[in-house]
């Protein structure tokens, strides 16, 4: 069945009035860029592209960079990237990261196939799943392996080269083989460009049961003894011979494409035939409007482009987008069913979310005295000399915790404590920005293009791997929260340290693609999966991973708050949109609801939240706790508690089920008081009085949390009717826009 979604005709003026030669396309700004900052400050690195919109082109100082360092633990990118890419910042958390780490021979999941490059050959697998009650992973088997029959330099040790990459694609060249693979995410076809009259070798670990071609020798059907049926298409006739487990060709130049027939369904074959002649060579995502994301593919051949959408894509595809959804053309995946979509571009639209300093619903005045009492005690305990940690992560959490106290003080109209909090924030944040912090600090690595810590530049395990680009958005998000609040309550300090603040933000939120950037485009955020990855330059067999979605949301939320503090509307818009996408992805893949169809029934029945989500695996365990420690599994997806937490956990029914699933874990000996606090915070969403009683009995709190913050949270819970309410409700002006 074809479901047609028609685009309303709109005129978009995207070109300047004076026609010039076309430069490479860059992302459009979400909103008009704000006025240029003062000459003493850096322009927003993440927002550098819209500068040409200003009528007067005053020279701007170069963006601030922390001191450069030559890290002893960061791998060398040069063996895997083409030389022209090495002069620009390089991705460190990308969907193809395994291809550029160590030997480059670990697989990556480029939906719908697992793909592995090894020994000058590329293998693809349509993976099966292995399921247990607390984890799922996809199994790689080299169903087909493609290589040149004879390499032009058989002694070369270079396995493959990334010759280009973009948000939705990576191009992999096999040196001395004349093979170029266009690996485009969501393509049901694997596409290879063969040049130089090259003879091909195609092997399988299975037995070939049948092998046939059409009369033009441009399509071959290959049936294997594992039940799979593969189709091979070529742009011109190709002669293929086969034996029990291999195929070879005569000299060939042109395009070849491979596609599996899921479940060997013959009904899919006519669809593959129809769309086999149009192939994407790259794809990019454009943040063109607030809460709108557009995919555009560079395609070749003829006909219409067929791609696959994951479940969140399907929810966000705009009604005014002229795409055709092939509802019966489906591929299984660990992320849920992938469904065929026909169209050269897609438009994804999200409900807007509100970025606010304070709670969305407010605190009733009768609760002020109790919150103020806790606030005074928590502020009295603030003392920089008592901060024994020099970890960028734990230090950032302590800064953020104190900043929460300032905003809560504002909300309950108790401003007497603000000077003490302001002094604490200045004394703790400033040394990290001016390089005077003893024992650690931020440095700039020019090899990949990004921040590392002093400790992390010599020890890959220090600061939870920050020096090898692990968890950057987590650590920096906490710092940005503190900076945003301090810039709000002390604008003079904010102006002085704006260049350093923007440099921290730009490390993970740069939008630009050009070589003048100091940082790669959106270091952590994946514009196809619509959430972040955290694992940096460490090779993992299951690809990238992320544990805490709430800390990821905090990063983009905090960047948006920093935009509010500095009057930077573009930063507010970008941070808001990334936070909105991260929230939607968390609710789709980390929050496991009863009756959901994303995961197999056994996994769904046993879990209410995923611990660590990998590109190719779902794990109930955490980096620091086994699956049975459900209080940790809940807590790591909640902390830190902020106004935006209300949006992340907007489904009251799910929250009730999540808490019910978690509470039995509290019977285990040794459960930390800090983790209990997060459970009670969630309980407060639907049982305010019960949660309040439990919170008051806590004997301790997470190092990023406080009694003040928990009381604030519970006293700002409304009496919501049970059920899901859309995030759009927080943007009240939406009621007046229809």
C-alpha positions as CSV (number, residue, x, y, z in Angstrom):
1,X,0.0,0.0,0.0
2,X,1.3,3.4,-0.9
3,X,0.7,6.3,1.5
4,X,1.2,9.6,-0.3
5,X,2.1,12.7,1.7
6,X,1.9,15.7,-0.5
7,X,3.9,18.9,-0.1
8,X,2.0,22.2,-0.2
9,X,3.5,24.4,-2.8
10,X,5.7,27.0,-1.1
11,X,8.1,29.5,-2.5
12,X,11.4,29.5,-0.6
13,X,13.8,32.3,-1.5
14,X,17.2,30.9,-0.6
15,X,19.5,32.8,-3.0
16,X,20.9,36.3,-2.7
17,X,19.5,38.9,-5.2
18,X,22.9,39.2,-6.9
19,X,23.7,36.0,-8.7
20,X,27.2,34.7,-8.0
21,X,28.9,31.4,-8.6
22,X,27.5,28.8,-6.3
23,X,29.6,28.0,-3.2
24,X,29.3,24.7,-1.5
25,X,26.0,24.5,0.4
26,X,26.2,25.2,4.1
27,X,23.4,24.7,6.7
28,X,21.0,27.6,6.9
29,X,20.7,29.4,10.2
30,X,17.8,28.5,12.3
31,X,17.0,32.1,13.0
32,X,18.6,35.4,12.0
33,X,22.0,35.7,13.6
34,X,22.2,38.1,16.5
35,X,24.2,41.3,16.4
36,X,28.0,40.7,16.4
37,X,29.6,40.4,19.8
38,X,32.0,43.0,21.0
39,X,35.5,42.8,19.5
40,X,36.9,41.4,22.7
41,X,34.7,38.4,22.5
42,X,34.7,35.4,20.1
43,X,31.9,35.1,17.5
44,X,29.9,32.0,18.1
45,X,31.9,29.2,16.5
46,X,28.8,27.1,16.1
47,X,27.1,30.0,14.4
48,X,29.9,31.1,12.2
49,X,28.1,30.5,8.9
50,X,25.4,33.2,9.0
51,X,28.0,36.0,9.5
52,X,27.7,36.9,5.8
53,X,24.1,38.1,6.4
54,X,25.4,41.2,8.1
55,X,25.5,44.3,5.9
56,X,28.8,45.6,7.4
57,X,31.7,43.2,7.3
58,X,33.8,44.3,10.3
59,X,36.9,42.1,10.8
60,X,36.3,39.8,13.8
61,X,38.9,38.5,16.1
62,X,39.7,34.8,15.8
63,X,37.7,32.6,18.1
64,X,39.3,31.9,21.4
65,X,41.3,28.6,21.6
66,X,42.6,27.0,24.8
67,X,46.4,26.3,24.7
68,X,47.4,23.7,22.2
69,X,48.8,20.4,23.2
70,X,50.3,17.3,21.6
71,X,48.4,14.5,23.2
72,X,50.3,11.3,23.7
73,X,47.2,9.1,23.8
74,X,45.1,10.2,20.8
75,X,45.4,7.9,17.7
76,X,46.7,9.2,14.4
77,X,43.9,9.8,11.9
78,X,46.2,10.0,8.8
79,X,46.2,6.3,7.9
80,X,42.4,6.3,7.2
81,X,41.4,9.8,6.0
82,X,42.4,11.1,2.6
83,X,45.0,13.8,2.7
84,X,42.6,16.6,1.8
85,X,40.4,15.9,4.8
86,X,43.3,16.0,7.4
87,X,43.5,19.8,7.3
88,X,40.0,20.1,8.8
89,X,38.6,18.9,12.1
90,X,37.6,15.3,12.0
91,X,34.6,13.4,13.6
92,X,35.2,11.6,16.8
93,X,31.8,10.1,17.6
94,X,30.5,9.3,14.1
95,X,28.5,6.3,12.8
96,X,31.6,5.2,10.9
97,X,34.2,5.7,13.7
98,X,35.4,2.1,13.8
99,X,36.6,2.5,10.2
100,X,39.2,5.0,11.3
101,X,40.4,3.4,14.6
102,X,43.2,0.9,15.1
103,X,43.1,-1.5,12.1
104,X,39.8,-0.1,10.9
105,X,38.4,-3.7,10.7
106,X,35.5,-3.6,13.2
107,X,32.0,-3.5,11.7
108,X,29.7,-0.5,11.7
109,X,25.9,-0.7,11.5
110,X,24.9,1.4,8.5
111,X,21.2,0.6,8.3
112,X,20.1,-1.9,7.3
113,X,23.5,-3.6,6.9
114,X,26.5,-4.3,9.1
115,X,29.5,-3.4,7.1
116,X,33.1,-4.4,7.7
117,X,36.2,-3.4,5.8
118,X,39.2,-5.8,6.1
119,X,42.1,-7.0,3.9
120,X,41.2,-4.7,1.0
121,X,37.7,-6.1,0.9
122,X,34.3,-5.0,2.1
123,X,31.9,-7.4,3.7
124,X,28.2,-6.8,4.3
125,X,25.8,-8.6,6.6
126,X,22.1,-8.5,7.0
127,X,22.3,-9.2,10.7
128,X,20.2,-11.6,12.7
129,X,19.5,-10.8,16.4
130,X,20.6,-12.5,19.6
131,X,18.2,-11.9,22.4
132,X,18.4,-12.3,26.1
133,X,16.2,-10.8,28.8
134,X,18.6,-7.8,29.5
135,X,20.4,-7.4,26.2
136,X,20.0,-7.6,22.4
137,X,22.7,-7.5,19.8
138,X,23.0,-8.1,16.1
139,X,25.3,-10.8,14.7
140,X,27.8,-10.1,12.0
141,X,28.3,-12.8,9.4
142,X,30.0,-11.8,6.1
143,X,27.0,-12.7,3.9
144,X,28.8,-11.1,0.9
145,X,32.4,-9.9,0.6
146,X,33.4,-7.7,-2.4
147,X,36.9,-7.2,-3.5
148,X,39.1,-6.8,-6.7
149,X,40.2,-10.1,-8.1
150,X,43.7,-8.6,-8.7
151,X,44.9,-5.5,-6.8
152,X,47.2,-3.1,-8.7
153,X,49.6,-3.1,-5.6
154,X,49.1,-6.3,-3.8
155,X,51.8,-5.4,-1.2
156,X,50.1,-2.2,0.0
157,X,49.1,-2.4,3.7
158,X,46.6,0.4,3.4
159,X,43.2,-1.2,3.9
160,X,40.8,1.6,3.0
161,X,40.5,5.4,2.9
162,X,37.6,7.7,3.9
163,X,37.6,10.0,0.9
164,X,34.5,12.0,2.0
165,X,31.8,12.0,4.7
166,X,28.7,13.9,5.6
167,X,25.8,13.7,8.1
168,X,24.2,10.8,6.4
169,X,27.0,9.1,4.4
170,X,30.6,8.1,4.2
171,X,32.6,7.2,1.0
172,X,35.1,4.4,1.5
173,X,37.8,3.7,-1.1
174,X,39.8,0.5,-1.3
175,X,43.3,1.6,-2.5
176,X,44.8,-0.2,-5.5
177,X,41.4,-2.0,-6.0
178,X,39.5,0.6,-8.1
179,X,36.5,0.2,-5.8
180,X,34.6,3.1,-4.2
181,X,31.7,2.3,-1.8
182,X,29.0,4.9,-1.2
183,X,27.8,4.0,2.2
184,X,24.6,6.0,2.7
185,X,22.6,5.5,5.9
186,X,19.2,3.9,5.3
187,X,19.9,2.8,1.8
188,X,18.4,-0.7,1.1
189,X,21.2,-1.0,-1.5
190,X,25.0,-1.2,-1.0
191,X,26.4,0.8,-3.9
192,X,29.9,0.4,-5.4
193,X,31.6,2.3,-8.2
194,X,34.1,0.1,-10.1
195,X,36.7,1.8,-12.3
196,X,39.6,0.8,-14.5
197,X,38.2,-2.3,-16.0
198,X,38.5,-4.3,-12.8
199,X,37.6,-8.0,-12.4
200,X,35.6,-8.5,-9.2
201,X,35.5,-11.2,-6.6
202,X,32.3,-11.7,-4.6
203,X,32.4,-14.4,-1.9
204,X,30.1,-15.7,0.8
205,X,30.5,-17.9,3.9
206,X,27.3,-19.7,2.8
207,X,26.6,-22.0,-0.1
208,X,25.1,-20.6,-3.2
209,X,22.0,-22.7,-4.0
210,X,20.9,-20.9,-7.1
211,X,22.3,-18.2,-9.4
212,X,20.5,-16.6,-12.3
213,X,20.6,-13.4,-14.4
214,X,18.2,-11.5,-16.6
215,X,18.8,-11.5,-20.3
216,X,20.8,-8.2,-20.2
217,X,23.1,-9.5,-17.5
218,X,22.3,-6.3,-15.5
219,X,20.5,-8.2,-12.7
220,X,21.5,-11.4,-10.8
221,X,19.5,-13.3,-8.2
222,X,21.6,-15.2,-5.7
223,X,20.0,-17.6,-3.3
224,X,22.0,-18.9,-0.3
225,X,21.6,-21.9,1.9
226,X,21.0,-19.7,5.0
227,X,17.6,-18.7,3.4
228,X,18.8,-15.3,2.2
229,X,18.1,-14.0,-1.3
230,X,20.4,-11.3,-2.6
231,X,20.0,-9.2,-5.7
232,X,22.9,-7.7,-7.7
233,X,22.3,-4.9,-10.1
234,X,24.8,-3.3,-12.5
235,X,24.7,-0.2,-14.6
236,X,25.9,-2.1,-17.7
237,X,26.2,-5.8,-18.5
238,X,28.5,-7.8,-16.3
239,X,29.7,-11.4,-16.8
240,X,29.6,-13.3,-13.6
241,X,30.6,-16.9,-13.0
242,X,30.1,-18.8,-9.8
243,X,31.0,-21.9,-7.8
244,X,29.7,-23.1,-4.5
245,X,30.6,-20.0,-2.5
246,X,32.1,-17.4,-4.8
247,X,31.5,-15.4,-7.9
248,X,34.0,-13.7,-10.2
249,X,33.5,-11.2,-13.1
250,X,35.3,-10.3,-16.2
251,X,36.8,-6.8,-16.4
252,X,34.1,-4.3,-15.5
253,X,33.6,-0.5,-15.1
254,X,30.4,1.0,-13.7
255,X,28.1,0.8,-10.8
256,X,27.1,-2.4,-9.0
257,X,24.5,-2.5,-6.3
258,X,23.5,-5.2,-3.8
259,X,20.2,-5.6,-1.9
260,X,18.8,-8.3,0.2
261,X,15.2,-9.5,-0.1
262,X,14.1,-9.4,3.6
263,X,12.7,-12.9,4.5
264,X,13.3,-13.7,0.8
265,X,9.9,-12.0,0.1
266,X,9.4,-12.0,-3.6
267,X,7.0,-9.1,-3.3
268,X,9.9,-6.8,-2.5
269,X,11.8,-7.8,-5.7
270,X,9.7,-5.6,-7.9
271,X,10.2,-2.6,-5.6
272,X,14.0,-3.2,-5.7
273,X,13.9,-3.5,-9.5
274,X,12.0,-0.2,-9.8
275,X,14.4,1.8,-7.7
276,X,17.7,0.1,-8.5
277,X,18.8,2.7,-11.1
278,X,18.8,5.7,-8.7
279,X,21.6,5.7,-6.2
280,X,22.7,8.2,-3.5
281,X,26.4,9.1,-3.2
282,X,26.1,11.3,-0.2
283,X,23.5,12.9,2.1
284,X,23.4,15.8,4.5
285,X,21.0,17.2,7.1
286,X,20.1,20.8,7.3
287,X,18.8,22.6,10.3
288,X,16.9,25.0,8.1
289,X,14.2,26.2,10.4
290,X,13.4,26.1,14.1
291,X,12.4,22.6,15.1
292,X,12.7,21.4,11.5
293,X,15.3,19.1,9.9
294,X,15.7,18.5,6.2
295,X,17.5,15.5,4.6
296,X,18.9,16.0,1.2
297,X,20.7,13.4,-0.9
298,X,23.1,13.8,-3.8
299,X,21.9,11.2,-6.2
300,X,22.9,9.8,-9.5
301,X,21.4,7.5,-12.1
302,X,17.7,7.9,-13.1
303,X,14.3,7.5,-11.4
304,X,13.2,8.1,-7.9
305,X,15.3,7.6,-4.7
306,X,14.3,4.8,-2.3
307,X,15.6,5.0,1.3
308,X,14.6,3.5,4.6
309,X,13.2,5.4,7.6
310,X,13.5,4.3,11.3
311,X,10.5,4.6,13.6
312,X,11.3,8.1,14.8
313,X,11.7,9.3,11.3
314,X,8.2,8.1,10.5
315,X,6.8,9.9,13.5
316,X,8.5,13.2,12.5
317,X,8.0,13.1,8.7
318,X,6.1,16.3,7.9
319,X,2.6,16.1,6.4
320,X,3.5,18.7,3.8
321,X,6.4,16.6,2.6
322,X,6.1,15.1,-0.9
323,X,7.3,11.6,-0.1
324,X,5.8,8.2,-0.6
325,X,5.9,5.8,2.3
326,X,6.0,2.1,1.2
327,X,4.3,0.8,4.3
328,X,4.8,-2.9,3.3
329,X,8.5,-2.6,2.3
330,X,10.1,-3.3,5.7
331,X,13.5,-4.4,7.0
332,X,14.1,-5.7,10.5
333,X,16.6,-3.8,12.6
334,X,17.6,-3.4,16.3
335,X,16.1,0.1,16.1
336,X,12.7,-1.2,15.1
337,X,11.3,-1.7,11.6
338,X,12.9,0.3,8.8
339,X,10.2,1.3,6.2
340,X,10.7,2.4,2.6
341,X,10.3,6.1,1.8
342,X,10.5,7.4,-1.8
343,X,11.7,11.0,-2.2
344,X,14.8,13.1,-2.9
345,X,14.5,15.0,0.4
346,X,12.7,14.6,3.7
347,X,11.4,17.2,6.1
348,X,11.2,16.2,9.8
349,X,9.3,18.4,12.2
350,X,9.3,18.4,15.9
351,X,7.0,19.9,18.5
352,X,8.7,23.0,20.0
353,X,10.0,22.9,23.5
354,X,10.4,25.8,25.8
355,X,13.9,26.6,27.2
356,X,13.3,28.2,30.6
357,X,15.5,29.1,33.6
358,X,12.9,28.2,36.1
359,X,10.2,25.6,36.5
360,X,7.5,25.5,33.9
361,X,4.6,25.3,36.4
362,X,6.0,27.4,39.2
363,X,6.2,27.0,42.9
364,X,3.3,27.7,45.1
365,X,4.1,30.4,47.8
366,X,3.1,28.2,50.7
367,X,6.1,25.9,49.8
368,X,8.6,28.8,49.8
369,X,9.6,28.6,53.5
370,X,10.6,24.9,53.4
371,X,12.6,25.3,50.2
372,X,14.3,28.5,51.6
373,X,15.3,26.6,54.7
374,X,17.0,23.9,52.7
375,X,18.5,26.5,50.4
376,X,20.1,28.3,53.2
377,X,21.7,25.1,54.5
378,X,22.9,24.0,51.0
379,X,24.4,27.5,50.3
380,X,26.1,27.6,53.6
381,X,27.9,24.4,52.7
382,X,29.3,25.9,49.5
383,X,33.1,26.2,49.8
384,X,35.6,25.9,46.9
385,X,38.3,24.6,49.2
386,X,36.1,21.6,50.0
387,X,36.0,20.5,46.4
388,X,38.5,17.7,46.5
389,X,38.0,16.5,42.9
390,X,39.9,17.6,39.8
391,X,37.8,15.4,37.5
392,X,36.2,17.5,34.7
393,X,33.0,15.4,35.1
394,X,32.6,15.5,38.9
395,X,33.8,19.1,39.1
396,X,31.3,20.1,36.4
397,X,28.5,18.4,38.4
398,X,29.4,20.4,41.5
399,X,29.3,23.7,39.6
400,X,26.0,22.8,38.1
401,X,24.6,21.9,41.5
402,X,25.5,25.3,42.9
403,X,24.1,27.0,39.8
404,X,20.7,25.3,40.4
405,X,20.6,26.8,43.9
406,X,20.9,30.3,42.4
407,X,18.0,29.8,40.0
408,X,15.9,28.2,42.8
409,X,16.6,31.2,45.0
410,X,15.3,33.5,42.3
411,X,12.2,31.4,41.8
412,X,11.3,31.4,45.5
413,X,12.2,35.1,45.8
414,X,15.0,34.7,48.3
415,X,17.8,36.7,46.8
416,X,19.9,37.0,50.0
417,X,21.9,33.9,49.0
418,X,22.8,35.0,45.5
419,X,26.0,36.8,46.3
420,X,27.4,33.7,48.1
421,X,26.5,31.5,45.1
422,X,27.9,34.0,42.7
423,X,31.2,34.1,44.5
424,X,31.3,30.3,44.6
425,X,30.7,30.0,40.9
426,X,33.3,32.6,40.0
427,X,35.9,31.0,42.2
428,X,35.2,27.5,40.8
429,X,34.6,28.2,37.1
430,X,37.1,31.0,36.3
431,X,40.3,28.9,37.0
432,X,39.1,26.4,34.3
433,X,38.6,29.2,31.8
434,X,41.8,31.2,32.5
435,X,44.1,28.1,32.9
436,X,44.9,28.6,36.6
437,X,43.1,25.5,37.9
438,X,45.6,23.3,39.7
439,X,45.8,19.7,38.5
440,X,43.7,19.9,35.4
441,X,42.3,22.2,32.7
442,X,41.2,22.5,29.1
443,X,43.6,22.2,26.2
444,X,43.2,22.1,22.4
445,X,44.2,19.1,20.3
446,X,44.8,20.1,16.6
447,X,45.1,16.5,15.4
448,X,41.3,15.8,15.4
449,X,40.2,19.3,16.4
450,X,38.8,19.6,19.9
451,X,39.2,20.0,23.6
452,X,41.1,17.6,25.8
453,X,42.0,17.9,29.5
454,X,45.5,18.2,30.9
455,X,45.0,14.8,32.6
456,X,43.4,13.3,29.5
457,X,46.2,14.4,27.3
458,X,48.6,11.9,28.9
459,X,46.1,9.3,30.3
460,X,43.3,7.9,28.1
461,X,41.4,6.7,31.1
462,X,41.5,10.1,33.0
463,X,38.3,12.1,33.2
464,X,36.3,9.1,31.9
465,X,38.2,9.3,28.6
466,X,37.6,13.0,27.9
467,X,41.1,13.1,26.4
468,X,40.1,10.6,23.7
469,X,36.8,12.5,23.1
470,X,34.5,10.4,25.3
471,X,31.5,12.0,27.0
472,X,32.4,15.6,25.9
473,X,28.8,16.8,25.9
474,X,28.3,15.4,29.4
475,X,31.2,17.1,31.0
476,X,30.9,20.4,29.0
477,X,27.2,20.5,29.5
478,X,27.6,20.8,33.3
479,X,30.2,23.6,32.8
480,X,27.9,25.4,30.4
481,X,25.0,25.3,32.9
482,X,27.2,26.9,35.5
483,X,28.5,29.5,33.0
484,X,25.0,30.3,31.8
485,X,23.7,31.0,35.3
486,X,26.8,33.0,36.3
487,X,26.6,35.1,33.2
488,X,22.9,35.7,34.0
489,X,23.6,36.9,37.6
490,X,26.9,38.5,36.9
491,X,26.8,40.0,33.3
492,X,30.2,41.7,33.7
493,X,31.8,38.3,34.4
494,X,29.9,36.8,31.5
495,X,31.2,39.4,29.1
496,X,34.7,38.9,30.2
497,X,34.7,35.1,29.8
498,X,32.4,34.9,26.8
499,X,35.2,33.8,24.4
500,X,36.1,30.9,26.6
501,X,32.5,30.0,27.2
502,X,31.8,29.8,23.5
503,X,34.9,27.7,22.9
504,X,33.5,25.1,25.3
505,X,30.1,25.2,23.6
506,X,31.6,25.0,20.1
507,X,33.6,21.8,20.9
508,X,30.3,19.8,20.6
509,X,27.9,22.2,18.9
510,X,29.7,23.6,15.9
511,X,27.4,23.5,12.9
512,X,29.9,24.6,10.2
513,X,31.5,22.1,7.8
514,X,34.3,24.3,6.5
515,X,38.0,23.9,7.1
516,X,38.3,27.1,9.1
517,X,36.4,25.6,12.0
518,X,38.4,24.6,15.0
519,X,35.9,21.8,15.8
520,X,34.0,19.2,13.8
521,X,30.4,19.5,13.0
522,X,28.2,18.4,15.9
523,X,30.8,16.2,17.6
524,X,28.4,14.0,19.5
525,X,25.0,14.5,17.8
526,X,23.9,12.0,15.2
527,X,21.6,13.7,12.7
528,X,20.3,10.4,11.3
529,X,19.6,8.6,14.6
530,X,18.6,12.0,16.2
531,X,20.5,11.5,19.4
532,X,24.1,11.7,20.7
533,X,26.9,9.2,20.9
534,X,29.4,9.5,23.7
535,X,32.3,7.0,23.2
536,X,34.9,8.9,21.3
537,X,38.0,7.4,19.8
538,X,37.7,4.0,21.3
539,X,37.2,1.0,19.1
540,X,34.1,-1.1,20.0
541,X,32.8,-4.1,18.2
542,X,29.2,-2.8,18.5
543,X,30.1,0.8,17.4
544,X,29.3,4.0,19.3
545,X,27.3,4.0,22.5
546,X,25.6,6.4,24.9
547,X,24.5,5.7,28.5
548,X,22.8,8.9,29.9
549,X,20.3,10.6,27.6
550,X,19.4,13.0,30.4
551,X,23.0,14.3,30.6
552,X,22.9,14.7,26.8
553,X,19.7,16.7,27.0
554,X,21.4,18.8,29.7
555,X,24.2,19.6,27.3
556,X,22.0,21.1,24.6
557,X,19.6,22.7,27.2
558,X,22.5,24.3,28.9
559,X,23.9,25.7,25.6
560,X,20.4,27.2,24.9
561,X,20.5,28.8,28.4
562,X,23.9,30.2,27.6
563,X,22.3,31.7,24.5
564,X,19.6,33.3,26.7
565,X,22.3,34.7,29.0
566,X,24.2,36.2,26.0
567,X,21.2,37.2,23.9
568,X,22.2,34.8,21.2
569,X,19.0,33.8,19.5
570,X,20.7,31.4,17.1
571,X,22.3,29.5,20.0
572,X,19.0,29.3,21.8
573,X,17.3,27.9,18.7
574,X,20.0,25.4,17.9
575,X,20.3,24.2,21.5
576,X,16.5,23.9,21.8
577,X,16.2,21.8,18.7
578,X,19.0,19.4,19.6
579,X,17.5,19.0,23.0
580,X,14.1,18.3,21.5
581,X,15.5,15.6,19.2
582,X,17.5,14.1,22.0
583,X,14.3,13.9,24.1
584,X,12.3,12.3,21.3
585,X,15.1,9.7,20.7
586,X,15.3,8.9,24.4
587,X,11.6,8.3,24.5
588,X,11.8,6.1,21.4
589,X,14.8,3.9,22.2
590,X,15.8,4.2,25.9
591,X,12.3,4.4,27.5
592,X,10.8,0.9,27.0
593,X,7.0,1.0,27.2
594,X,4.8,-2.0,27.7
595,X,3.3,-3.0,24.4
596,X,5.9,-1.1,22.3
597,X,7.0,-2.8,19.1
598,X,10.5,-1.4,18.9
599,X,12.1,-4.3,20.7
600,X,11.3,-8.0,20.8
601,X,8.5,-8.9,23.4
602,X,10.9,-10.7,25.8
603,X,13.2,-7.7,26.1
604,X,10.2,-5.3,26.4
605,X,8.6,-7.3,29.1
606,X,11.7,-7.4,31.3
607,X,12.9,-3.8,30.9
608,X,11.5,-0.3,31.3
609,X,14.7,1.5,30.4
610,X,17.8,0.7,28.4
611,X,21.1,1.0,30.3
612,X,23.6,1.6,27.5
613,X,22.4,1.9,23.9
614,X,25.0,0.9,21.3
615,X,24.7,1.3,17.6
616,X,24.5,-2.5,17.3
617,X,23.4,-3.6,20.8
618,X,21.0,-2.8,23.6
619,X,22.3,-3.5,27.1
620,X,20.5,-3.5,30.4
621,X,23.8,-3.2,32.2
622,X,25.6,0.1,32.8
623,X,29.3,1.0,32.7
624,X,29.3,1.0,36.5
625,X,26.4,-1.3,37.5
626,X,24.8,-4.6,36.5
627,X,21.3,-4.8,35.1
628,X,19.9,-5.8,38.5
629,X,20.7,-2.3,39.9
630,X,17.6,-0.8,38.5
631,X,17.8,2.3,40.7
632,X,21.0,3.2,38.8
633,X,19.4,2.4,35.4
634,X,16.6,4.8,36.3
635,X,18.8,7.4,37.9
636,X,21.4,7.7,35.0
637,X,18.5,8.5,32.6
638,X,17.1,11.2,35.0
639,X,20.1,13.2,36.3
640,X,20.5,16.1,36.5
641,X,17.0,17.2,37.6
642,X,16.1,20.4,35.8
643,X,13.1,22.2,34.3
644,X,13.7,20.3,31.0
645,X,13.3,17.0,33.0
646,X,9.6,17.6,32.9
647,X,9.6,17.4,29.1
648,X,11.8,14.3,29.0
649,X,9.4,12.5,31.3
650,X,6.2,13.9,30.0
651,X,4.5,10.5,29.8
652,X,3.0,10.1,33.3
653,X,1.8,6.6,32.7
654,X,5.3,5.5,31.6
655,X,6.9,7.2,34.7
656,X,4.5,5.3,36.9
657,X,5.5,2.0,35.3
658,X,9.2,2.9,35.4
659,X,9.0,3.6,39.2
660,X,7.0,0.4,39.8
661,X,9.6,-1.6,37.9
662,X,12.5,0.1,39.8
663,X,11.2,0.1,43.4
664,X,12.0,-3.6,44.2
665,X,15.7,-2.9,43.7
666,X,15.6,-0.7,46.8
667,X,15.3,-3.8,48.9
668,X,18.9,-4.7,48.0
669,X,21.5,-3.9,50.7
670,X,23.8,-1.0,49.9
671,X,21.6,1.1,47.6
672,X,22.9,4.6,47.6
673,X,20.8,7.5,48.9
674,X,21.6,9.5,45.9
675,X,20.0,7.0,43.6
676,X,16.9,6.8,45.8
677,X,16.5,10.6,45.3
678,X,16.0,10.2,41.6
679,X,13.4,7.4,42.0
680,X,11.5,9.6,44.5
681,X,11.7,12.5,42.1
682,X,10.0,10.4,39.4
683,X,7.5,9.2,41.9
684,X,6.7,12.9,42.6
685,X,5.3,13.3,39.1
686,X,2.3,11.2,40.0
687,X,2.4,11.0,43.9
688,X,3.6,14.4,45.2
689,X,2.8,13.8,48.9
690,X,4.3,10.3,49.0
691,X,7.5,11.3,47.3
692,X,7.8,14.4,49.5
693,X,7.7,12.2,52.6
694,X,10.4,9.9,51.2
695,X,12.7,12.8,50.1
696,X,12.6,14.4,53.6
697,X,14.0,11.1,55.0
698,X,17.0,10.9,52.7
699,X,20.4,10.9,54.4
700,X,22.4,11.9,51.3
701,X,22.1,13.1,47.7
702,X,23.9,12.6,44.4
703,X,26.9,15.0,44.1
704,X,25.0,16.9,41.4
705,X,21.8,17.1,43.4
706,X,20.6,18.6,46.7
707,X,17.7,18.6,49.1
708,X,16.8,22.1,47.8
709,X,16.6,20.8,44.2
710,X,14.5,17.8,45.2
711,X,12.1,19.9,47.2
712,X,11.9,22.4,44.3
713,X,11.1,19.6,41.9
714,X,8.4,18.0,43.9
715,X,6.7,21.3,44.8
716,X,6.6,22.2,41.1
717,X,4.7,19.1,40.2
718,X,1.2,19.9,39.1
719,X,-1.8,17.6,39.5
720,X,-1.7,16.4,35.9
721,X,-4.2,13.9,34.6
722,X,-2.5,10.6,33.8
723,X,-1.4,10.1,30.2
724,X,1.0,11.5,27.7
725,X,0.8,15.2,27.1
726,X,2.7,16.6,24.2
727,X,5.8,18.7,24.6
728,X,4.2,21.4,22.5
729,X,1.9,22.3,25.4
730,X,4.8,24.1,27.0
731,X,4.9,26.5,24.1
732,X,1.7,28.2,24.9
733,X,1.9,30.6,22.1
734,X,1.2,27.6,19.8
735,X,-2.4,27.9,20.9
736,X,-2.6,31.3,19.1
737,X,-0.9,30.2,15.9
738,X,-3.6,28.2,14.2
